[in-house]
C-alpha cells in the first residue's frame, strides 16, 4: 500500500491516491475523491502491464466527468422515472438531470464528486460517506461504505454497505469503463461478451423500464452465448435505437442473492479475460455510446465505444415497479452487496 497526493478539489482540499499491488504485479489505484477506481494495471504474459480502465487525467477533468469515468455511483445508480418515488406512503423528488428523469442520483454534486473518508488495510481501502436526512432528495441519515480489495487471484473485490435510520434506496455500483486492450487503444467492439441473462428490462426512449421483462432471444441483446460486441451492434434496431446502442439492464438468471458469475469479457488478440461476479439481480451493459472527445489520462482522448461498463445493480426505476427486486433498506435491514472483477491472463 502506497499513497500520494493526486491533486486538490475546487475548494482546495487534498485528494489522495491509494496504490495497492499484489505479488503478481497487478495494481489498482484508488482516489478518495468519489471513491474512484482510477487505474487497473494488469500484467500480461509478455511481461508488460496495461491499464484497462478509462479515467480522467487530473482533478480539473474529474470535477466535470460527465460520463462518470471510474466513479462510485451512490446512493442510487441508474434512472428513476420522472425523478419521483414513494417510500412508506411519502413522495420524494430527486434531481431532474436526464430529460424528465433522474440519473445516478445527482450530477454536479454527486457522490462521485465529493471526498470520502478512507481507511487503509493491507490490501484494501475502505471509503465511507455520511448523508443527512433528505440529502439527494432521499430519506434517512445514511452511512455508506465502499471497500476495494485486490486479491492474489487478480480480483478487484468491491464490497458495498449501507445503513439508514429510515427506509430509503441504497443501490450502489461502480461505473468503470473497461478496455482489455488498454485504455485509449481503440474501441471494444471486437471484445467478446457473455452475460448470464436470458431477459432484460425493456426501456422506453428515456431508458426507463416499461415494466416488461423481455426475452433477449432473437434480439441484438442476446449474449447468452459469447459473441463479439460488434456482431449485432446495429443502432438502427428499434431496441438499440431507444438508447443509442447497448445501454440495457439485464436480469440475472435464477437470481438468489448469492455471489455468482454473471458476465465474462474476452479480448481475442491478447486473450485477456475479465470475469464478473455479483450477488445483485441486474447488470447494466453500457458500450460507451455517449463518450465523445473525452480527455483521458496519459494524453489519451476517448471516443464512442472505447470502453464498456458492466454495472451490477438493482433494476433501474425499481422503486416504481413493486414487482422488481427492491433496494429499500432501513432500520434492521442493512444493505450489503459484493461485486468482483477478476482478470485471467
N, C-alpha and C positions, 0 to 999 in steps of 0.2 A: 504494500500500500504506500503510495506516494501522493502528496498534494502539492499544488502550486496555484498561484494567482492566475485566474483566467482573464479577468477584466473587472469593470465596475458597472453597476446599474446606472440608470439615468439620474438617480438621486444620490449617487456617489458611494453606494455600498459595494464592498468587495464580493466578487464571485469566485468561488474556489472550484478547481478541477481536481477530481479524485481519480487516481490511476491504479487499477488492480491488474496484476499479471499472474498467470498460473505457470506451472513448471513446463507446460508445452509451448510456451511463448505466446499464447493468446492473451490479449489485453483488452480491457474496456476502460473508457474514460467517461466520467460522470460529472455533471455540474449540479451545484446546489441551487442554481437558478433554474426553476422549472422542473427540478428532478430529471434533468435531460440526460439521455444516453447519447453522448457526443461522438465517441469513436468506438469502433469494434474492429480491432486488428486480429485477423485470422492467419495463422501460419500455414503456408502451402507446402506441398510435397517437394517443391524445388528449392525450399529454404527461404523464399521470400515471404513477406507479410503484406496482406491487402486490407485496407479499411473498407468495410462493406456497408457503412452507414452514411447516408446523405444528411449532412447537417450544416449549420451556419459557421462562418469563419470567425466571428467575433461578436461582442455584445451589441454593437450597433445593429447588426443584422438580426440577432436573436431578439432584440427589442421590437422588431417588426414581425418576422417569422409567420407570415400569413398562411403558410402551408403546414405549420405545426411540425417542422422537421425535428425528429428526436424527442418530441415532447411527451411528458406525462399529462394525460387528459383527466381532469377531476373537477368537481365531484361527479359529473355526468358526461360520459362520452357519447358521441354521435348526436342525433337530432331529437328534438321534442316538437311535435306538431303544433303550430300556432303559438309556440313558446308558452304554452299553458298546461297545467296539470293540477290534479286534485289528489290530496292525501288526507285521509281521515275527515272527509267532508269539507275541507278548506281548499279553495282555489289559490294557486300560486302562479305568478307571472315571472318568466325569465326574460333575459335579454333577447330582443329580436335582432338577429345578426346574420340570417341566412334566408333571404326572401322574407316570408312572414314567419319563419320558424326559428328555433334556437339550435345552434350547432356548437358542440364541445363546451357548453356552459357559458363561456364568455370569451370575447376576442381581445380587446385592448387590456383588460385586467384579469385575464385568465390565470389559472394556477401554473401554466407553463411560462408565465412572465412574472413570477414572484419568487422570492428566496424561501427555500425550505430549510429547516434545521437538520443538520447532518450529524450522524453518529457512525464512526468507522469501526468495523470488525476486522478480522484477519484477512478475509477475502470478500468483504461485503461493505456496503454503505446503506444505512437506513436513513431515509429522509422523512421528516414529519412536518405537518402543517396543521394549524388550528383555524377553524372557521366559526364566525359568530352566527347566532341565530338570525336567519333572514339573508345572510350573505349569499350572493349569486341568485337571490330570489327563492331560496330553498330553506326549509325549516331545520332547526336543530343546531345546538352547539356541537361541532364535529371535530374529531381528531382523525386525520388521515395519515397513513404511512405508506411508503413505497420502499422496499428493500431490494437492492440489486446484489446478487451473489454470483461470482464467477467460480465455477467448479473445475475440478481436474478432468472432467469429462467434456470440457469445452462447451458447457452450458451457461447461458445467461438466465439465471433464475430470478424472476420478479415476483415478489410477494406483496400483495396489497391488503391493507386492513383499514377498517373504518368503524368508528363508534359515534353515536349521536344520542342526545338526551330526548330527541323527538323522532318519530318516524320520518324518514327522508330518503331521497335517492342517493345511493353510493354505487357508482358504476364507472370504475376507473379503467384506463387502458394505456398502452404505450403506442405512440404514433411514429415509430422509427420507419424510415424508408430504407429498404434493403436493395443492394445490387451486388450479387455474388461474384461479379467480375471486378468489383471495386467501384467506389463512388466516383461519379463523373466519367465513367468509361462507357458511355453509350447507354442504350435502352435495355430494358429487361424482357423484351418481347420473346426472346429465344429461351428464357428461363422456362423450365418445365415445372408444372404445379399440380399437386394432388390435394384435394380437400375432402375431409370425412363428412360430406354433406350431400344428401340427395334432394334437399329442399332449401328454399330461400324465402325471405320476406319480400313479397312483391312491392316495389316502391311506386309512388306517384312521381310526377315530374319535379317534385321538390325533395325527393329522397325519403319521404315519409311512408312507412308501411301502410298499405291499404287495408291490412288485416288478413289478406290471403297468404297462406303458406303454399307456395307453388313448387312444382317439381322442376329440377334442373334438366332432366332428361329431354332431349330434343331442342335445347336452347344453347346459346354460347356459354352459359354459366356452368355447364357440366364439366367438373374436374374430378369426377369420381374415379376416372382412370387418368393417370398422369399424362399431361399433354403440354406442348409449348403454348405459352400465353398468346403468342401471335396467331395461332391456328384459327381461332374463332373470334378474333378481336375486330368485329365488324360494328362500328359505332352507328351504322345505319339501321341495324337490327332494332326493332321497337323497344326491346327490354334494355338494350345497351344505350340507345339514344336518350332514354329518360335521365341518365346520369353521366352522359358523355363518355361511356366506356365501362370498365369494371369499377364499380363502387357499390357493392351489394353486400347485404348481411346474409350469411349462410347459417342455416340451422344445423347444429351438430347432431349427427345421427345418434340415436339412443343415448341422449344426454342423461347422466345420473348425478352430476355434481362431483364426480371423481376425476382426477387428472388422467387424461388420455391423449394419445397422439391425434391431432386434429388437422395437421397440414404438413406437407413436405414440398420443398423447393429444391430444384437441381439446376446447376449451371452446366450445360453439356460440355463446354470446351475444357474447363478446369476439372470438372467432376465434383466441385464443392457442393455439399448438400446442407440445407438448413431444415431441421425438423422442429415443429411447433407442438407443444403440449399445453393443455389447459383444462381447467375444471369448469369453464364457463359455457353457456349454452349456444353462444353465437360467435362468429368471426367475420369481420368486415375485410373483404379483399378489395383493396383500392390500388389501381395501377398508375397513380400519379397523374391523373388526367388534367389537373389544373396547375401543374408546375410549368412555369414558362419564364425563361431567362432569369432563373433564381440564382443569386450569388451564393455559392457554396464554399466550403473550406478548401485550402490548398490551391486556390486560384481557379477552381472548377466553376463552371456555370451549368446548372441543371435545367433540363427541358422535360417536356411531357414524356411520361413512361420511362424516366431514368431510374426510378425506384418503385418498389412495391411495398405496400403495407399489409400486414396481417394482424388486425386489431381484435384481440379477444375481448368479448363484451357480452352484456345482456342486449337483447334486441333493441334497435332504435325505437323510440317512442313507446316503449313497453308500458310505461305508466298509463298511457291512454288506451291500452289494449289489455284488459284484465285476463284474457286468455293466454297471453305471453308469460314466460317466466319473469318474475318481478325482482327488481333490485331495490326493494324497500327495506331499510334496516333502521333499527332504533333500540330503545331500551330492552335489554335481554336478548337482542338479536343483532349481533355484530357482523360486519362484512369481513370476509376473509377469503381471498382467492389467490391462485398461483398460475403464472404463465412461464413457460420455459422455451427459449430459443436455443437449440442445440446444433452445433456445427460439426459436420462429419467430413473429414478431409480424405 
